[in-house]
Amino acid sequence: MIDEIGGGGAREGMEKRDMLGMEKVFGHGYFLTPAECNPQGRMPITLLINRLIEVATLHANQLGIGFASLVDRGETWVLSRVAVEMRRYPRWNEHYRVLTWVCSINRLFSERDFEILDGEGEVLGHARTVWAVMNTNTRQVADISRMEWVRELIPDKECPVAKPSRLRPLTAFESSPYRFTYCDLDFNRHVNSSRYIELLLNQWGLEFHDHHRLTRFEIAYLREAVYGETVEVRMQRAGETYLAELAHEGEGLCRSLLRFCDA
């Protein structure tokens, strides 16, 4: 995520800040412990997305548009859409590195791309994300025109995977119910975004995951879920691709695309 800088005009942040030392492409290294792995000994997609959020946050803080600059305005960054494509996932006891950079920004949204590398520098995969700033009081999307100076930090670096799709409501699907409980919540007292993903992946059993590996994953977050809500976990197959959504009383909470290959 990128985070905000105070000021009025698009140039004001540039006038207030020394751009030297601001990294256009920011990276952070990690080590995958066995306790963090899925049953197949690989990094789970939920942990990968959490790492994307962490590295985006670190970069945002370096740029001076992070949490500290938003909190006094009653605002926070929220992840809107994600698309991940992985050639392979980091394995247990393996070092890996996540790179990130801003690729666009406008009045309402910013796009941020990622590259995931192993310890030897081999590219494992990429991700593309869309972020918005939300007013924590009104829960509405905020205007981020004041951050448009960040365009001057967009690097000459391409992300080779497709952007997140415009996922539509499912028309024919199988569904199962789930009620959100205490352990589904985060510090905002809303359902953690990782729990949405776990619910979708739990629609397949262990044997399926032993023989298949998730190669492309997309999710669009539509609405926050809260404690006690009962949702439908909906799934629809379209050839080699699965489309999924979580819905509460007919209203979508998230929509997703999942594509697997043989493990």
C-alpha positions as CSV (number, residue, x, y, z in Angstrom):
1,M,0.0,0.0,0.0
2,I,1.1,3.5,-0.3
3,D,0.1,5.9,2.4
4,E,-0.6,9.6,2.5
5,I,1.3,12.8,2.8
6,G,-0.2,16.0,4.2
7,G,-0.8,19.0,2.0
8,G,-3.1,20.6,-0.5
9,G,-1.9,20.5,-4.1
10,A,-0.3,17.8,-6.1
11,R,3.0,19.6,-6.0
12,E,2.9,20.6,-2.3
13,G,4.4,17.2,-1.2
14,M,7.2,17.6,-3.7
15,E,8.0,21.1,-2.3
16,K,8.0,19.8,1.3
17,R,10.0,16.7,0.7
18,D,13.5,15.8,-0.4
19,M,13.0,13.0,-3.0
20,L,16.5,11.8,-2.5
21,G,16.5,8.5,-0.6
22,M,13.0,7.5,-1.7
23,E,13.3,4.2,-3.4
24,K,11.2,3.7,-6.6
25,V,11.5,0.0,-6.2
26,F,11.5,-1.2,-2.6
27,G,12.5,-4.6,-1.4
28,H,12.3,-6.7,1.8
29,G,13.7,-10.1,2.6
30,Y,12.1,-13.0,4.5
31,F,12.7,-16.6,5.6
32,L,10.0,-19.1,5.4
33,T,9.8,-21.2,8.6
34,P,8.1,-24.7,8.7
35,A,5.4,-23.3,11.0
36,E,4.4,-20.8,8.2
37,C,4.0,-23.5,5.5
38,N,0.9,-25.2,4.3
39,P,0.6,-29.0,4.4
40,Q,2.5,-29.2,1.1
41,G,5.6,-27.5,2.6
42,R,5.0,-24.3,0.6
43,M,4.1,-20.7,1.4
44,P,0.2,-20.4,1.5
45,I,-1.4,-17.7,-0.6
46,T,-2.7,-16.1,2.5
47,L,0.8,-15.6,3.9
48,L,2.0,-14.3,0.5
49,I,-0.7,-11.6,0.4
50,N,0.0,-10.6,4.0
51,R,3.7,-10.2,2.9
52,L,2.6,-8.0,0.0
53,I,0.7,-5.8,2.5
54,E,3.7,-5.6,4.8
55,V,6.2,-4.6,2.1
56,A,3.7,-2.1,0.7
57,T,3.3,-0.6,4.1
58,L,7.1,-0.4,4.6
59,H,7.5,1.4,1.3
60,A,4.6,3.7,2.0
61,N,6.2,4.7,5.3
62,Q,9.5,5.4,3.6
63,L,7.7,7.7,1.1
64,G,6.0,9.5,4.0
65,I,2.5,8.5,3.0
66,G,2.0,5.7,5.5
67,F,-0.2,5.1,8.5
68,A,1.2,8.0,10.6
69,S,0.2,10.5,8.0
70,L,-3.3,9.2,7.5
71,V,-4.4,8.5,11.1
72,D,-4.8,12.1,12.0
73,R,-7.1,12.6,9.1
74,G,-9.2,9.6,10.1
75,E,-8.1,7.7,7.1
76,T,-6.5,4.3,6.3
77,W,-5.4,2.4,3.2
78,V,-7.5,-0.6,2.2
79,L,-6.7,-3.3,-0.3
80,S,-9.3,-3.4,-3.0
81,R,-8.2,-5.9,-5.6
82,V,-5.3,-8.4,-5.9
83,A,-4.1,-10.6,-8.8
84,V,-1.2,-13.1,-8.1
85,E,0.6,-15.4,-10.5
86,M,3.2,-17.8,-9.1
87,R,5.6,-20.1,-11.0
88,R,6.3,-21.7,-7.7
89,Y,6.0,-20.7,-4.1
90,P,8.8,-20.4,-1.5
91,R,9.5,-23.6,0.3
92,W,10.2,-24.3,4.0
93,N,13.5,-23.0,5.3
94,E,13.9,-20.9,2.1
95,H,14.9,-17.2,1.9
96,Y,12.8,-15.1,-0.4
97,R,12.4,-11.4,-1.2
98,V,9.4,-9.2,-2.1
99,L,9.9,-6.1,-4.3
100,T,7.2,-3.5,-4.8
101,W,6.7,-0.2,-6.7
102,V,3.8,2.2,-7.4
103,C,2.7,1.9,-11.0
104,S,-0.2,4.4,-11.1
105,I,-2.2,6.8,-8.9
106,N,-5.3,8.9,-9.5
107,R,-7.9,10.7,-7.4
108,L,-9.5,7.5,-5.9
109,F,-7.1,4.6,-6.4
110,S,-3.4,3.7,-6.6
111,E,-2.0,0.6,-8.3
112,R,1.0,-1.1,-6.9
113,D,2.9,-4.1,-8.4
114,F,5.2,-6.7,-6.8
115,E,7.8,-9.2,-7.8
116,I,8.7,-12.3,-5.6
117,L,12.2,-13.7,-5.8
118,D,13.9,-16.6,-4.2
119,G,17.2,-16.3,-2.3
120,E,19.2,-16.7,-5.5
121,G,17.3,-13.9,-7.2
122,E,15.2,-16.2,-9.4
123,V,11.7,-14.7,-10.1
124,L,9.0,-16.9,-8.5
125,G,6.0,-14.8,-9.4
126,H,4.3,-11.4,-9.6
127,A,1.3,-9.6,-8.1
128,R,-0.8,-6.6,-9.1
129,T,-2.9,-4.7,-6.6
130,V,-5.4,-1.8,-6.3
131,W,-5.6,0.3,-3.2
132,A,-8.0,3.0,-1.9
133,V,-8.0,5.3,1.1
134,M,-11.1,4.9,3.3
135,N,-12.4,7.4,5.8
136,T,-12.6,5.4,9.0
137,N,-15.7,7.4,10.2
138,T,-17.8,7.4,7.1
139,R,-16.4,4.2,5.7
140,Q,-16.3,5.9,2.3
141,V,-13.5,6.2,-0.2
142,A,-11.4,9.4,0.2
143,D,-10.0,11.7,-2.4
144,I,-6.2,11.2,-2.7
145,S,-5.4,13.9,-5.2
146,R,-2.9,15.3,-2.8
147,M,-0.7,12.3,-3.3
148,E,-0.4,12.6,-7.1
149,W,3.2,13.8,-6.7
150,V,4.0,10.1,-6.2
151,R,3.8,9.7,-10.0
152,E,7.3,11.2,-10.2
153,L,8.5,8.1,-8.3
154,I,6.9,5.5,-10.7
155,P,9.9,3.5,-12.1
156,D,10.5,2.2,-15.6
157,K,9.6,-1.4,-14.6
158,E,6.9,-3.5,-16.0
159,C,4.8,-6.2,-14.3
160,P,4.4,-9.1,-16.8
161,V,1.1,-10.5,-15.5
162,A,-2.5,-9.3,-16.2
163,K,-4.2,-6.8,-14.0
164,P,-7.1,-8.0,-11.7
165,S,-10.2,-8.9,-13.7
166,R,-13.6,-7.3,-13.4
167,L,-15.2,-10.2,-11.6
168,R,-18.9,-10.4,-12.0
169,P,-21.6,-12.0,-9.7
170,L,-22.0,-15.7,-10.1
171,T,-25.0,-16.9,-12.0
172,A,-24.9,-20.7,-11.4
173,F,-23.1,-22.0,-8.3
174,E,-22.9,-24.5,-5.5
175,S,-22.9,-23.0,-2.0
176,S,-22.2,-23.8,1.6
177,P,-22.9,-21.7,4.7
178,Y,-20.4,-20.3,7.2
179,R,-20.8,-18.1,10.3
180,F,-18.0,-15.7,11.3
181,T,-16.8,-16.1,14.8
182,Y,-14.2,-14.6,17.2
183,C,-11.1,-16.0,15.5
184,D,-12.1,-14.6,12.2
185,L,-11.7,-11.0,13.4
186,D,-8.8,-8.6,13.2
187,F,-7.9,-5.5,15.4
188,N,-10.5,-3.5,13.4
189,R,-13.1,-5.9,14.7
190,H,-14.0,-6.8,11.2
191,V,-13.3,-10.2,9.4
192,N,-9.7,-10.5,8.5
193,S,-9.2,-10.5,4.7
194,S,-7.2,-13.7,4.9
195,R,-10.2,-15.5,6.3
196,Y,-12.1,-14.8,3.1
197,I,-9.3,-16.6,1.2
198,E,-9.1,-19.5,3.6
199,L,-12.9,-20.1,3.3
200,L,-12.5,-20.4,-0.4
201,L,-9.6,-22.7,-0.3
202,N,-11.3,-24.9,2.3
203,Q,-13.9,-25.8,-0.4
204,W,-11.4,-28.4,-1.6
205,G,-10.0,-31.2,0.4
206,L,-6.4,-32.2,1.3
207,E,-6.1,-34.7,-1.5
208,F,-7.0,-32.0,-4.1
209,H,-4.4,-29.6,-2.7
210,D,-1.8,-32.4,-2.6
211,H,-2.2,-32.8,-6.4
212,H,-2.9,-29.2,-7.5
213,R,-1.1,-25.9,-7.0
214,L,-2.7,-22.5,-7.2
215,T,-1.1,-20.6,-10.1
216,R,-3.3,-17.5,-10.5
217,F,-5.4,-16.1,-7.7
218,E,-7.6,-13.0,-7.8
219,I,-9.8,-11.4,-5.2
220,A,-11.9,-8.3,-5.2
221,Y,-13.0,-7.1,-1.7
222,L,-16.4,-5.5,-1.9
223,R,-17.6,-5.1,1.7
224,E,-16.4,-5.7,5.2
225,A,-17.9,-8.6,7.1
226,V,-18.5,-8.5,10.8
227,Y,-18.8,-10.9,13.8
228,G,-21.9,-13.2,13.7
229,E,-22.7,-12.8,10.0
230,T,-23.6,-16.0,8.2
231,V,-22.4,-16.1,4.6
232,E,-22.7,-18.3,1.6
233,V,-19.5,-19.6,0.1
234,R,-20.4,-19.9,-3.6
235,M,-18.3,-21.7,-6.2
236,Q,-18.7,-22.1,-9.9
237,R,-16.4,-23.9,-12.3
238,A,-15.6,-22.4,-15.8
239,G,-13.3,-24.9,-17.6
240,E,-9.9,-24.9,-15.8
241,T,-10.9,-21.8,-13.8
242,Y,-13.0,-21.6,-10.6
243,L,-15.0,-18.5,-9.8
244,A,-16.0,-17.9,-6.2
245,E,-17.7,-15.4,-4.0
246,L,-18.8,-14.8,-0.4
247,A,-22.3,-13.4,0.0
248,H,-24.3,-12.2,2.9
249,E,-28.1,-11.9,2.4
250,G,-27.5,-11.8,-1.3
251,E,-24.9,-9.0,-1.1
252,G,-21.3,-9.9,-2.3
253,L,-18.5,-9.5,0.3
254,C,-15.8,-10.6,-2.2
255,R,-15.4,-12.2,-5.6
256,S,-12.5,-14.4,-6.6
257,L,-10.8,-16.3,-9.4
258,L,-8.7,-19.4,-8.8
259,R,-6.7,-21.3,-11.4
260,F,-4.7,-24.5,-10.5
261,C,-2.1,-26.6,-12.2
262,D,-0.8,-30.1,-11.4
263,A,1.4,-30.0,-8.3
